[in-house]
Amino acid sequence: MATESDLEQFGMLQKMRERSIIRLSKLFFISLTDRAEVLAREQGFPEMKMIYFGFMANLHPDGSTSKEISERMRVSKQAISKLIQEIEQLGFIELHPHQTDRRASVIRLTEKGNDLLNAGLKISEQIKLEVAEKVGKKSMDAMIDTMKLWLEGK
């Protein structure tokens, strides 16, 4: 049976939870991701996942290696390898032999991948407008500035 102290501590934790930056950031990210995927489906990309857009946005126009993408996205090489297989099967990217390293491949966008990337840019702007409409442009800009300041300090 919970003691009065246990109940008091539980109440304090619940209050903290309501303003937990980690919890709220995660829920906000999930909400944005869900909205982006709905918009992608509406624009003719039912197979799109936000991780695909993030991957493709990190590809250099001349192509990139999986190692380069792994470093840019801060994701393990194993996770990137799995992602490459998924995205290649969907026809968004293609692999080409590396000119100097026989073990590596150069990953490039296909025309379909470019189309998705362009749709993703429009989706991102639409979501930004929706957030600004809901919380106000000033609040949204402050939130973006705060996130950038935090990330620049890392």
N, CA, C and O atoms as a GROMACS GRO file, in nm:
protein
  616
    1MET      N    1   0.084  -0.119   0.000
    1MET     CA    2   0.000   0.000   0.000
    1MET      C    3   0.088   0.124   0.000
    1MET      O    4   0.186   0.132   0.074
    2ALA      N    5   0.052   0.220  -0.083
    2ALA     CA    6   0.131   0.341  -0.098
    2ALA      C    7   0.117   0.428   0.027
    2ALA      O    8   0.009   0.446   0.082
    3THR      N    9   0.231   0.482   0.068
    3THR     CA   10   0.230   0.573   0.182
    3THR      C   11   0.196   0.713   0.134
    3THR      O   12   0.191   0.741   0.014
    4GLU      N   13   0.171   0.801   0.230
    4GLU     CA   14   0.142   0.940   0.196
    4GLU      C   15   0.261   1.002   0.122
    4GLU      O   16   0.243   1.082   0.030
    5SER      N   17   0.380   0.966   0.164
    5SER     CA   18   0.502   1.014   0.099
    5SER      C   19   0.511   0.966  -0.047
    5SER      O   20   0.548   1.041  -0.137
    6ASP      N   21   0.475   0.837  -0.067
    6ASP     CA   22   0.475   0.782  -0.203
    6ASP      C   23   0.378   0.857  -0.292
    6ASP      O   24   0.410   0.890  -0.406
    7LEU      N   25   0.258   0.883  -0.240
    7LEU     CA   26   0.156   0.955  -0.317
    7LEU      C   27   0.200   1.098  -0.347
    7LEU      O   28   0.175   1.150  -0.456
    8GLU      N   29   0.265   1.160  -0.250
    8GLU     CA   30   0.314   1.296  -0.269
    8GLU      C   31   0.422   1.299  -0.379
    8GLU      O   32   0.422   1.385  -0.466
    9GLN      N   33   0.512   1.202  -0.372
    9GLN     CA   34   0.618   1.193  -0.473
    9GLN      C   35   0.556   1.166  -0.612
    9GLN      O   36   0.599   1.225  -0.712
   10PHE      N   37   0.458   1.079  -0.617
   10PHE     CA   38   0.391   1.047  -0.744
   10PHE      C   39   0.326   1.174  -0.802
   10PHE      O   40   0.336   1.200  -0.922
   11GLY      N   41   0.262   1.252  -0.717
   11GLY     CA   42   0.199   1.377  -0.761
   11GLY      C   43   0.301   1.476  -0.815
   11GLY      O   44   0.277   1.542  -0.916
   12MET      N   45   0.416   1.485  -0.748
   12MET     CA   46   0.522   1.573  -0.795
   12MET      C   47   0.574   1.528  -0.932
   12MET      O   48   0.597   1.610  -1.021
   13LEU      N   49   0.592   1.398  -0.948
   13LEU     CA   50   0.640   1.345  -1.075
   13LEU      C   51   0.540   1.371  -1.187
   13LEU      O   52   0.580   1.400  -1.300
   14GLN      N   53   0.410   1.362  -1.158
   14GLN     CA   54   0.309   1.389  -1.259
   14GLN      C   55   0.312   1.535  -1.302
   14GLN      O   56   0.296   1.566  -1.421
   15LYS      N   57   0.334   1.626  -1.207
   15LYS     CA   58   0.344   1.768  -1.241
   15LYS      C   59   0.468   1.794  -1.327
   15LYS      O   60   0.462   1.870  -1.423
   16MET      N   61   0.578   1.732  -1.290
   16MET     CA   62   0.701   1.747  -1.368
   16MET      C   63   0.682   1.692  -1.509
   16MET      O   64   0.730   1.750  -1.607
   17ARG      N   65   0.613   1.580  -1.519
   17ARG     CA   66   0.590   1.513  -1.646
   17ARG      C   67   0.516   1.605  -1.745
   17ARG      O   68   0.544   1.602  -1.865
   18GLU      N   69   0.424   1.684  -1.693
   18GLU     CA   70   0.346   1.774  -1.777
   18GLU      C   71   0.432   1.877  -1.849
   18GLU      O   72   0.394   1.926  -1.955
   19ARG      N   73   0.549   1.909  -1.792
   19ARG     CA   74   0.638   2.009  -1.852
   19ARG      C   75   0.775   1.951  -1.885
   19ARG      O   76   0.873   2.025  -1.898
   20SER      N   77   0.782   1.820  -1.897
   20SER     CA   78   0.910   1.755  -1.930
   20SER      C   79   0.949   1.786  -2.074
   20SER      O   80   0.877   1.751  -2.167
   21ILE      N   81   1.061   1.851  -2.090
   21ILE     CA   82   1.104   1.890  -2.224
   21ILE      C   83   1.135   1.767  -2.309
   21ILE      O   84   1.113   1.768  -2.430
   22ILE      N   85   1.186   1.664  -2.248
   22ILE     CA   86   1.217   1.541  -2.324
   22ILE      C   87   1.088   1.476  -2.372
   22ILE      O   88   1.076   1.442  -2.489
   23ARG      N   89   0.994   1.458  -2.282
   23ARG     CA   90   0.866   1.396  -2.317
   23ARG      C   91   0.792   1.478  -2.422
   23ARG      O   92   0.743   1.424  -2.521
   24LEU      N   93   0.785   1.610  -2.400
   24LEU     CA   94   0.712   1.695  -2.494
   24LEU      C   95   0.781   1.701  -2.630
   24LEU      O   96   0.714   1.702  -2.733
   25SER      N   97   0.914   1.704  -2.632
   25SER     CA   98   0.987   1.705  -2.759
   25SER      C   99   0.958   1.578  -2.838
   25SER      O  100   0.938   1.583  -2.959
   26LYS      N  101   0.957   1.466  -2.768
   26LYS     CA  102   0.930   1.339  -2.836
   26LYS      C  103   0.788   1.336  -2.892
   26LYS      O  104   0.768   1.297  -3.007
   27LEU      N  105   0.691   1.377  -2.812
   27LEU     CA  106   0.552   1.378  -2.858
   27LEU      C  107   0.531   1.477  -2.974
   27LEU      O  108   0.456   1.449  -3.067
   28PHE      N  109   0.600   1.592  -2.966
   28PHE     CA  110   0.591   1.691  -3.073
   28PHE      C  111   0.649   1.633  -3.202
   28PHE      O  112   0.589   1.648  -3.309
   29PHE      N  113   0.763   1.567  -3.192
   29PHE     CA  114   0.826   1.506  -3.309
   29PHE      C  115   0.735   1.399  -3.371
   29PHE      O  116   0.719   1.393  -3.493
   30ILE      N  117   0.676   1.317  -3.288
   30ILE     CA  118   0.584   1.214  -3.338
   30ILE      C  119   0.466   1.278  -3.409
   30ILE      O  120   0.424   1.232  -3.515
   31SER      N  121   0.413   1.385  -3.351
   31SER     CA  122   0.300   1.455  -3.412
   31SER      C  123   0.338   1.513  -3.548
   31SER      O  124   0.262   1.500  -3.644
   32LEU      N  125   0.454   1.576  -3.557
   32LEU     CA  126   0.500   1.632  -3.684
   32LEU      C  127   0.524   1.524  -3.788
   32LEU      O  128   0.488   1.539  -3.905
   33THR      N  129   0.584   1.414  -3.744
   33THR     CA  130   0.611   1.302  -3.834
   33THR      C  131   0.481   1.244  -3.889
   33THR      O  132   0.468   1.221  -4.009
   34ASP      N  133   0.386   1.221  -3.801
   34ASP     CA  134   0.256   1.168  -3.844
   34ASP      C  135   0.190   1.262  -3.946
   34ASP      O  136   0.136   1.216  -4.046
   35ARG      N  137   0.195   1.391  -3.919
   35ARG     CA  138   0.134   1.489  -4.010
   35ARG      C  139   0.205   1.488  -4.146
   35ARG      O  140   0.140   1.492  -4.250
   36ALA      N  141   0.337   1.482  -4.144
   36ALA     CA  142   0.414   1.481  -4.269
   36ALA      C  143   0.381   1.358  -4.352
   36ALA      O  144   0.370   1.367  -4.474
   37GLU      N  145   0.366   1.244  -4.287
   37GLU     CA  146   0.336   1.122  -4.361
   37GLU      C  147   0.196   1.124  -4.420
   37GLU      O  148   0.173   1.069  -4.527
   38VAL      N  149   0.101   1.188  -4.350
   38VAL     CA  150  -0.034   1.204  -4.405
   38VAL      C  151  -0.028   1.293  -4.529
   38VAL      O  152  -0.087   1.261  -4.632
   39LEU      N  153   0.043   1.403  -4.520
   39LEU     CA  154   0.055   1.494  -4.633
   39LEU      C  155   0.126   1.427  -4.751
   39LEU      O  156   0.091   1.450  -4.866
   40ALA      N  157   0.225   1.345  -4.722
   40ALA     CA  158   0.296   1.273  -4.829
   40ALA      C  159   0.202   1.177  -4.900
   40ALA      O  160   0.204   1.167  -5.023
   41ARG      N  161   0.119   1.107  -4.824
   41ARG     CA  162   0.020   1.018  -4.886
   41ARG      C  163  -0.073   1.097  -4.977
   41ARG      O  164  -0.105   1.054  -5.088
   42GLU      N  165  -0.116   1.213  -4.929
   42GLU     CA  166  -0.206   1.298  -5.008
   42GLU      C  167  -0.140   1.346  -5.138
   42GLU      O  168  -0.208   1.374  -5.237
   43GLN      N  169  -0.007   1.356  -5.136
   43GLN     CA  170   0.066   1.403  -5.254
   43GLN      C  171   0.117   1.288  -5.341
   43GLN      O  172   0.199   1.309  -5.431
   44GLY      N  173   0.068   1.168  -5.314
   44GLY     CA  174   0.102   1.055  -5.400
   44GLY      C  175   0.222   0.972  -5.358
   44GLY      O  176   0.277   0.898  -5.438
   45PHE      N  177   0.263   0.984  -5.233
   45PHE     CA  178   0.376   0.906  -5.182
   45PHE      C  179   0.332   0.825  -5.060
   45PHE      O  180   0.372   0.855  -4.948
   46PRO      N  181   0.249   0.723  -5.082
   46PRO     CA  182   0.197   0.646  -4.968
   46PRO      C  183   0.304   0.569  -4.891
   46PRO      O  184   0.285   0.535  -4.774
   47GLU      N  185   0.416   0.542  -4.956
   47GLU     CA  186   0.521   0.464  -4.891
   47GLU      C  187   0.621   0.549  -4.813
   47GLU      O  188   0.711   0.496  -4.748
   48MET      N  189   0.605   0.680  -4.818
   48MET     CA  190   0.701   0.770  -4.756
   48MET      C  191   0.700   0.762  -4.604
   48MET      O  192   0.595   0.761  -4.540
   49LYS      N  193   0.821   0.755  -4.548
   49LYS     CA  194   0.841   0.766  -4.404
   49LYS      C  195   0.934   0.885  -4.383
   49LYS      O  196   1.019   0.912  -4.469
   50MET      N  197   0.920   0.954  -4.274
   50MET     CA  198   1.005   1.071  -4.248
   50MET      C  199   1.152   1.035  -4.251
   50MET      O  200   1.234   1.116  -4.294
   51ILE      N  201   1.188   0.917  -4.206
   51ILE     CA  202   1.328   0.877  -4.206
   51ILE      C  203   1.383   0.874  -4.349
   51ILE      O  204   1.501   0.901  -4.370
   52TYR      N  205   1.298   0.840  -4.446
   52TYR     CA  206   1.342   0.840  -4.586
   52TYR      C  207   1.376   0.982  -4.630
   52TYR      O  208   1.478   1.006  -4.695
   53PHE      N  209   1.290   1.075  -4.594
   53PHE     CA  210   1.313   1.214  -4.631
   53PHE      C  211   1.443   1.264  -4.567
   53PHE      O  212   1.524   1.330  -4.632
   54GLY      N  213   1.462   1.231  -4.439
   54GLY     CA  214   1.586   1.271  -4.370
   54GLY      C  215   1.708   1.213  -4.437
   54GLY      O  216   1.810   1.281  -4.453
   55PHE      N  217   1.699   1.088  -4.477
   55PHE     CA  218   1.810   1.022  -4.546
   55PHE      C  219   1.840   1.094  -4.678
   55PHE      O  220   1.955   1.130  -4.705
   56MET      N  221   1.736   1.113  -4.758
   56MET     CA  222   1.757   1.172  -4.891
   56MET      C  223   1.801   1.318  -4.884
   56MET      O  224   1.875   1.364  -4.970
   57ALA      N  225   1.757   1.389  -4.782
   57ALA     CA  226   1.798   1.529  -4.765
   57ALA      C  227   1.946   1.539  -4.731
   57ALA      O  228   2.006   1.645  -4.748
   58ASN      N  229   2.005   1.430  -4.683
   58ASN     CA  230   2.147   1.429  -4.649
   58ASN      C  231   2.235   1.380  -4.763
   58ASN      O  232   2.357   1.375  -4.748
   59LEU      N  233   2.175   1.343  -4.876
   59LEU     CA  234   2.254   1.300  -4.991
   59LEU      C  235   2.312   1.422  -5.063
   59LEU      O  236   2.239   1.517  -5.091
   60HIS      N  237   2.439   1.419  -5.093
   60HIS     CA  238   2.503   1.524  -5.171
   60HIS      C  239   2.453   1.512  -5.315
   60HIS      O  240   2.428   1.400  -5.361
   61PRO      N  241   2.438   1.622  -5.388
   61PRO     CA  242   2.389   1.613  -5.527
   61PRO      C  243   2.473   1.520  -5.616
   61PRO      O  244   2.420   1.461  -5.710
   62ASP      N  245   2.602   1.507  -5.587
   62ASP     CA  246   2.688   1.416  -5.663
   62ASP      C  247   2.685   1.273  -5.609
   62ASP      O  248   2.750   1.184  -5.663
   63GLY      N  249   2.609   1.253  -5.502
   63GLY     CA  250   2.602   1.122  -5.438
   63GLY      C  251   2.681   1.119  -5.308
   63GLY      O  252   2.766   1.205  -5.284
   64SER      N  253   2.652   1.022  -5.226
   64SER     CA  254   2.719   1.006  -5.096
   64SER      C  255   2.737   0.859  -5.069
   64SER      O  256   2.668   0.774  -5.126
   65THR      N  257   2.831   0.828  -4.979
   65THR     CA  258   2.849   0.691  -4.935
   65THR      C  259   2.764   0.668  -4.810
   65THR      O  260   2.720   0.762  -4.745
   66SER      N  261   2.743   0.542  -4.778
   66SER     CA  262   2.666   0.512  -4.658
   66SER      C  263   2.737   0.564  -4.533
   66SER      O  264   2.672   0.605  -4.437
   67LYS      N  265   2.869   0.563  -4.534
   67LYS     CA  266   2.945   0.615  -4.420
   67LYS      C  267   2.919   0.764  -4.400
   67LYS      O  268   2.899   0.810  -4.288
   68GLU      N  269   2.918   0.838  -4.509
   68GLU     CA  270   2.891   0.982  -4.501
   68GLU      C  271   2.750   1.009  -4.447
   68GLU      O  272   2.731   1.097  -4.363
   69ILE      N  273   2.654   0.934  -4.496
   69ILE     CA  274   2.515   0.951  -4.450
   69ILE      C  275   2.504   0.914  -4.303
   69ILE      O  276   2.437   0.983  -4.226
   70SER      N  277   2.568   0.806  -4.265
   70SER     CA  278   2.567   0.761  -4.126
   70SER      C  279   2.618   0.871  -4.034
   70SER      O  280   2.558   0.897  -3.929
   71GLU      N  281   2.727   0.935  -4.072
   71GLU     CA  282   2.784   1.042  -3.991
   71GLU      C  283   2.693   1.164  -3.986
   71GLU      O  284   2.675   1.224  -3.880
   72ARG      N  285   2.636   1.201  -4.100
   72ARG     CA  286   2.549   1.320  -4.104
   72ARG      C  287   2.422   1.300  -4.022
   72ARG      O  288   2.376   1.392  -3.955
   73MET      N  289   2.367   1.178  -4.028
   73MET     CA  290   2.241   1.152  -3.958
   73MET      C  291   2.262   1.105  -3.814
   73MET      O  292   2.167   1.095  -3.737
   74ARG      N  293   2.388   1.078  -3.779
   74ARG     CA  294   2.420   1.026  -3.645
   74ARG      C  295   2.348   0.896  -3.617
   74ARG      O  296   2.288   0.876  -3.511
   75VAL      N  297   2.355   0.807  -3.716
   75VAL     CA  298   2.291   0.676  -3.710
   75VAL      C  299   2.396   0.571  -3.741
   75VAL      O  300   2.489   0.597  -3.818
   76SER      N  301   2.383   0.454  -3.683
   76SER     CA  302   2.481   0.348  -3.707
   76SER      C  303   2.484   0.307  -3.853
   76SER      O  304   2.386   0.321  -3.926
   77LYS      N  305   2.599   0.255  -3.896
   77LYS     CA  306   2.614   0.208  -4.034
   77LYS      C  307   2.518   0.092  -4.062
   77LYS      O  308   2.469   0.078  -4.174
   78GLN      N  309   2.492   0.011  -3.961
   78GLN     CA  310   2.400  -0.101  -3.978
   78GLN      C  311   2.258  -0.050  -4.007
   78GLN      O  312   2.189  -0.102  -4.095
   79ALA      N  313   2.216   0.052  -3.933
   79ALA     CA  314   2.082   0.108  -3.955
   79ALA      C  315   2.074   0.174  -4.093
   79ALA      O  316   1.971   0.164  -4.160
   80ILE      N  317   2.181   0.239  -4.134
   80ILE     CA  318   2.184   0.303  -4.267
   80ILE      C  319   2.177   0.197  -4.376
   80ILE      O  320   2.108   0.217  -4.476
   81SER      N  321   2.246   0.085  -4.358
   81SER     CA  322   2.242  -0.023  -4.458
   81SER      C  323   2.101  -0.074  -4.478
   81SER      O  324   2.058  -0.097  -4.591
   82LYS      N  325   2.030  -0.092  -4.368
   82LYS     CA  326   1.891  -0.139  -4.376
   82LYS      C  327   1.803  -0.034  -4.447
   82LYS      O  328   1.719  -0.068  -4.530
   83LEU      N  329   1.825   0.090  -4.413
   83LEU     CA  330   1.750   0.199  -4.472
   83LEU      C  331   1.776   0.208  -4.624
   83LEU      O  332   1.684   0.230  -4.702
   84ILE      N  333   1.901   0.191  -4.663
   84ILE     CA  334   1.938   0.194  -4.804
   84ILE      C  335   1.861   0.087  -4.880
   84ILE      O  336   1.807   0.112  -4.988
   85GLN      N  337   1.856  -0.032  -4.824
   85GLN     CA  338   1.783  -0.141  -4.890
   85GLN      C  339   1.636  -0.105  -4.910
   85GLN      O  340   1.580  -0.126  -5.018
   86GLU      N  341   1.573  -0.052  -4.806
   86GLU     CA  342   1.431  -0.015  -4.814
   86GLU      C  343   1.408   0.092  -4.920
   86GLU      O  344   1.318   0.081  -5.004
   87ILE      N  345   1.490   0.197  -4.915
   87ILE     CA  346   1.470   0.311  -5.003
   87ILE      C  347   1.502   0.274  -5.148
   87ILE      O  348   1.437   0.321  -5.241
   88GLU      N  349   1.602   0.191  -5.166
   88GLU     CA  350   1.637   0.147  -5.302
   88GLU      C  351   1.524   0.061  -5.361
   88GLU      O  352   1.489   0.076  -5.478
   89GLN      N  353   1.468  -0.028  -5.280
   89GLN     CA  354   1.358  -0.112  -5.328
   89GLN      C  355   1.237  -0.029  -5.370
   89GLN      O  356   1.162  -0.068  -5.460
   90LEU      N  357   1.218   0.085  -5.307
   90LEU     CA  358   1.106   0.173  -5.341
   90LEU      C  359   1.137   0.260  -5.464
   90LEU      O  360   1.049   0.327  -5.517
   91GLY      N  361   1.262   0.257  -5.508
   91GLY     CA  362   1.299   0.330  -5.629
   91GLY      C  363   1.336   0.475  -5.608
   91GLY      O  364   1.339   0.551  -5.704
   92PHE      N  365   1.365   0.515  -5.485
   92PHE     CA  366   1.401   0.654  -5.458
   92PHE      C  367   1.550   0.681  -5.476
   92PHE      O  368   1.590   0.794  -5.502
   93ILE      N  369   1.632   0.577  -5.462
   93ILE     CA  370   1.776   0.592  -5.477
   93ILE      C  371   1.830   0.478  -5.562
   93ILE      O  372   1.763   0.376  -5.583
   94GLU      N  373   1.951   0.497  -5.612
   94GLU     CA  374   2.021   0.390  -5.681
   94GLU      C  375   2.166   0.392  -5.637
   94GLU      O  376   2.221   0.497  -5.601
   95LEU      N  377   2.228   0.276  -5.641
   95LEU     CA  378   2.367   0.262  -5.599
   95LEU      C  379   2.457   0.250  -5.721
   95LEU      O  380   2.424   0.182  -5.818
   96HIS      N  381   2.572   0.319  -5.714
   96HIS     CA  382   2.670   0.316  -5.822
   96HIS      C  383   2.805   0.279  -5.763
   96HIS      O  384   2.832   0.309  -5.647
   97PRO      N  385   2.890   0.213  -5.841
   97PRO     CA  386   3.024   0.180  -5.790
   97PRO      C  387   3.102   0.307  -5.755
   97PRO      O  388   3.094   0.408  -5.824
   98HIS      N  389   3.176   0.298  -5.645
   98HIS     CA  390   3.262   0.409  -5.604
   98HIS      C  391   3.385   0.409  -5.694
   98HIS      O  392   3.436   0.302  -5.728
   99GLN      N  393   3.434   0.526  -5.733
   99GLN     CA  394   3.545   0.534  -5.827
   99GLN      C  395   3.677   0.485  -5.768
   99GLN      O  396   3.760   0.430  -5.841
  100THR      N  397   3.697   0.504  -5.637
  100THR     CA  398   3.827   0.470  -5.579
  100THR      C  399   3.822   0.361  -5.472
  100THR      O  400   3.925   0.303  -5.439
  101ASP      N  401   3.705   0.334  -5.419
  101ASP     CA  402   3.691   0.234  -5.312
  101ASP      C  403   3.596   0.124  -5.357
  101ASP      O  404   3.475   0.146  -5.366
  102ARG      N  405   3.650   0.008  -5.386
  102ARG     CA  406   3.569  -0.102  -5.438
  102ARG      C  407   3.467  -0.154  -5.336
  102ARG      O  408   3.368  -0.216  -5.373
  103ARG      N  409   3.492  -0.128  -5.207
  103ARG     CA  410   3.401  -0.176  -5.102
  103ARG      C  411   3.280  -0.085  -5.086
  103ARG      O  412   3.179  -0.126  -5.029
  104ALA      N  413   3.289   0.038  -5.135
  104ALA     CA  414   3.182   0.136  -5.114
  104ALA      C  415   3.100   0.157  -5.241
  104ALA      O  416   3.144   0.128  -5.352
  105SER      N  417   2.982   0.207  -5.220
  105SER     CA  418   2.894   0.247  -5.330
  105SER      C  419   2.858   0.393  -5.312
  105SER      O  420   2.857   0.446  -5.201
  106VAL      N  421   2.829   0.457  -5.422
  106VAL     CA  422   2.781   0.595  -5.418
  106VAL      C  423   2.629   0.590  -5.434
  106VAL      O  424   2.577   0.528  -5.527
  107ILE      N  425   2.560   0.656  -5.344
  107ILE     CA  426   2.414   0.657  -5.342
  107ILE      C  427   2.367   0.786  -5.406
  107ILE      O  428   2.410   0.895  -5.367
  108ARG      N  429   2.280   0.773  -5.504
  108ARG     CA  430   2.225   0.891  -5.571
  108ARG      C  431   2.074   0.881  -5.578
  108ARG      O  432   2.017   0.772  -5.581
  109LEU      N  433   2.010   0.997  -5.579
  109LEU     CA  434   1.865   1.002  -5.595
  109LEU      C  435   1.825   0.965  -5.737
  109LEU      O  436   1.896   0.996  -5.833
  110THR      N  437   1.712   0.898  -5.749
  110THR     CA  438   1.651   0.875  -5.879
  110THR      C  439   1.556   0.992  -5.906
  110THR      O  440   1.541   1.081  -5.822
  111GLU      N  441   1.495   0.992  -6.021
  111GLU     CA  442   1.395   1.096  -6.051
  111GLU      C  443   1.281   1.090  -5.949
  111GLU      O  444   1.233   1.192  -5.902
  112LYS      N  445   1.239   0.967  -5.916
  112LYS     CA  446   1.133   0.949  -5.816
  112LYS      C  447   1.179   1.002  -5.680
  112LYS      O  448   1.100   1.060  -5.606
  113GLY      N  449   1.306   0.981  -5.648
  113GLY     CA  450   1.361   1.032  -5.523
  113GLY      C  451   1.363   1.184  -5.519
  113GLY      O  452   1.332   1.245  -5.417
  114ASN      N  453   1.400   1.245  -5.632
  114ASN     CA  454   1.396   1.392  -5.641
  114ASN      C  455   1.255   1.444  -5.624
  114ASN      O  456   1.233   1.546  -5.559
  115ASP      N  457   1.158   1.373  -5.683
  115ASP     CA  458   1.018   1.414  -5.668
  115ASP      C  459   0.976   1.409  -5.522
  115ASP      O  460   0.908   1.499  -5.473
  116LEU      N  461   1.015   1.302  -5.451
  116LEU     CA  462   0.981   1.291  -5.309
  116LEU      C  463   1.051   1.399  -5.228
  116LEU      O  464   0.990   1.458  -5.138
  117LEU      N  465   1.176   1.426  -5.259
  117LEU     CA  466   1.250   1.530  -5.187
  117LEU      C  467   1.182   1.666  -5.206
  117LEU      O  468   1.168   1.742  -5.110
  118ASN      N  469   1.140   1.696  -5.328
  118ASN     CA  470   1.070   1.822  -5.354
  118ASN      C  471   0.936   1.826  -5.281
  118ASN      O  472   0.898   1.930  -5.226
  119ALA      N  473   0.864   1.715  -5.281
  119ALA     CA  474   0.738   1.709  -5.206
  119ALA      C  475   0.765   1.728  -5.057
  119ALA      O  476   0.690   1.796  -4.988
  120GLY      N  477   0.873   1.669  -5.008
  120GLY     CA  478   0.910   1.683  -4.867
  120GLY      C  479   0.937   1.827  -4.827
  120GLY      O  480   0.901   1.870  -4.718
  121LEU      N  481   1.000   1.902  -4.916
  121LEU     CA  482   1.026   2.043  -4.888
  121LEU      C  483   0.895   2.121  -4.877
  121LEU      O  484   0.879   2.205  -4.788
  122LYS      N  485   0.802   2.092  -4.966
  122LYS     CA  486   0.671   2.158  -4.961
  122LYS      C  487   0.594   2.117  -4.835
  122LYS      O  488   0.529   2.200  -4.772
  123ILE      N  489   0.603   1.990  -4.800
  123ILE     CA  490   0.536   1.939  -4.679
  123ILE      C  491   0.593   2.008  -4.555
  123ILE      O  492   0.519   2.048  -4.465
  124SER      N  493   0.725   2.021  -4.552
  124SER     CA  494   0.791   2.087  -4.438
  124SER      C  495   0.743   2.231  -4.422
  124SER      O  496   0.715   2.276  -4.311
  125GLU      N  497   0.732   2.301  -4.534
  125GLU     CA  498   0.684   2.439  -4.528
  125GLU      C  499   0.537   2.445  -4.486
  125GLU      O  500   0.498   2.533  -4.410
  126GLN      N  501   0.456   2.350  -4.534
  126GLN     CA  502   0.315   2.348  -4.495
  126GLN      C  503   0.301   2.323  -4.344
  126GLN      O  504   0.220   2.387  -4.277
  127ILE      N  505   0.379   2.231  -4.293
  127ILE     CA  506   0.373   2.202  -4.149
  127ILE      C  507   0.419   2.323  -4.069
  127ILE      O  508   0.361   2.354  -3.964
  128LYS      N  509   0.521   2.391  -4.117
  128LYS     CA  510   0.568   2.511  -4.049
  128LYS      C  511   0.457   2.616  -4.043
  128LYS      O  512   0.439   2.682  -3.940
  129LEU      N  513   0.383   2.631  -4.152
  129LEU     CA  514   0.270   2.724  -4.154
  129LEU      C  515   0.161   2.681  -4.056
  129LEU      O  516   0.101   2.764  -3.987
  130GLU      N  517   0.135   2.550  -4.051
  130GLU     CA  518   0.032   2.498  -3.960
  130GLU      C  519   0.072   2.522  -3.814
  130GLU      O  520  -0.012   2.558  -3.731
  131VAL      N  521   0.200   2.502  -3.782
  131VAL     CA  522   0.247   2.525  -3.645
  131VAL      C  523   0.234   2.673  -3.612
  131VAL      O  524   0.187   2.710  -3.505
  132ALA      N  525   0.277   2.759  -3.705
  132ALA     CA  526   0.268   2.904  -3.681
  132ALA      C  527   0.124   2.948  -3.662
  132ALA      O  528   0.096   3.035  -3.580
  133GLU      N  529   0.034   2.887  -3.739
  133GLU     CA  530  -0.108   2.921  -3.726
  133GLU      C  531  -0.161   2.883  -3.587
  133GLU      O  532  -0.245   2.952  -3.530
  134LYS      N  533  -0.112   2.772  -3.537
  134LYS     CA  534  -0.162   2.722  -3.408
  134LYS      C  535  -0.100   2.795  -3.288
  134LYS      O  536  -0.170   2.829  -3.193
  135VAL      N  537   0.032   2.819  -3.293
  135VAL     CA  538   0.099   2.877  -3.175
  135VAL      C  539   0.146   3.020  -3.197
  135VAL      O  540   0.192   3.085  -3.103
  136GLY      N  541   0.134   3.070  -3.319
  136GLY     CA  542   0.182   3.204  -3.351
  136GLY      C  543   0.323   3.199  -3.407
  136GLY      O  544   0.406   3.119  -3.364
  137LYS      N  545   0.348   3.285  -3.504
  137LYS     CA  546   0.479   3.286  -3.570
  137LYS      C  547   0.591   3.319  -3.471
  137LYS      O  548   0.699   3.261  -3.478
  138LYS      N  549   0.565   3.412  -3.381
  138LYS     CA  550   0.668   3.453  -3.285
  138LYS      C  551   0.708   3.335  -3.195
  138LYS      O  552   0.826   3.312  -3.170
  139SER      N  553   0.609   3.260  -3.146
  139SER     CA  554   0.638   3.144  -3.061
  139SER      C  555   0.712   3.036  -3.140
  139SER      O  556   0.805   2.974  -3.089
  140MET      N  557   0.669   3.014  -3.265
  140MET     CA  558   0.735   2.913  -3.347
  140MET      C  559   0.880   2.952  -3.374
  140MET      O  560   0.970   2.869  -3.362
  141ASP      N  561   0.903   3.078  -3.410
  141ASP     CA  562   1.040   3.124  -3.436
  141ASP      C  563   1.126   3.111  -3.310
  141ASP      O  564   1.243   3.073  -3.319
  142ALA      N  565   1.068   3.143  -3.194
  142ALA     CA  566   1.142   3.130  -3.067
  142ALA      C  567   1.176   2.983  -3.041
  142ALA      O  568   1.286   2.952  -2.995
  143MET      N  569   1.083   2.893  -3.070
  143MET     CA  570   1.108   2.750  -3.050
  143MET      C  571   1.221   2.703  -3.143
  143MET      O  572   1.310   2.630  -3.100
  144ILE      N  573   1.216   2.744  -3.268
  144ILE     CA  574   1.320   2.706  -3.363
  144ILE      C  575   1.455   2.762  -3.319
  144ILE      O  576   1.556   2.692  -3.323
  145ASP      N  577   1.456   2.889  -3.279
  145ASP     CA  578   1.582   2.950  -3.233
  145ASP      C  579   1.637   2.877  -3.110
  145ASP      O  580   1.758   2.857  -3.100
  146THR      N  581   1.550   2.839  -3.019
  146THR     CA  582   1.592   2.766  -2.899
  146THR      C  583   1.654   2.632  -2.936
  146THR      O  584   1.759   2.595  -2.884
  147MET      N  585   1.588   2.559  -3.026
  147MET     CA  586   1.642   2.429  -3.067
  147MET      C  587   1.777   2.446  -3.135
  147MET      O  588   1.870   2.369  -3.110
  148LYS      N  589   1.789   2.545  -3.222
  148LYS     CA  590   1.915   2.569  -3.292
  148LYS      C  591   2.026   2.603  -3.193
  148LYS      O  592   2.137   2.552  -3.205
  149LEU      N  593   1.997   2.690  -3.097
  149LEU     CA  594   2.097   2.727  -2.997
  149LEU      C  595   2.145   2.605  -2.920
  149LEU      O  596   2.265   2.589  -2.896
  150TRP      N  597   2.052   2.520  -2.881
  150TRP     CA  598   2.087   2.399  -2.808
  150TRP      C  599   2.177   2.309  -2.892
  150TRP      O  600   2.279   2.260  -2.844
  151LEU      N  601   2.139   2.288  -3.017
  151LEU     CA  602   2.213   2.198  -3.104
  151LEU      C  603   2.349   2.253  -3.143
  151LEU      O  604   2.444   2.176  -3.161
  152GLU      N  605   2.361   2.384  -3.156
  152GLU     CA  606   2.490   2.445  -3.188
  152GLU      C  607   2.588   2.430  -3.073
  152GLU      O  608   2.709   2.427  -3.093
  153GLY      N  609   2.534   2.422  -2.951
  153GLY     CA  610   2.619   2.408  -2.832
  153GLY      C  611   2.669   2.267  -2.811
  153GLY      O  612   2.750   2.244  -2.721
  154LYS      N  613   2.624   2.172  -2.890
  154LYS     CA  614   2.663   2.031  -2.873
  154LYS      C  615   2.798   2.005  -2.933
  154LYS      O  616   2.847   1.892  -2.928
   0.00000   0.00000   0.00000
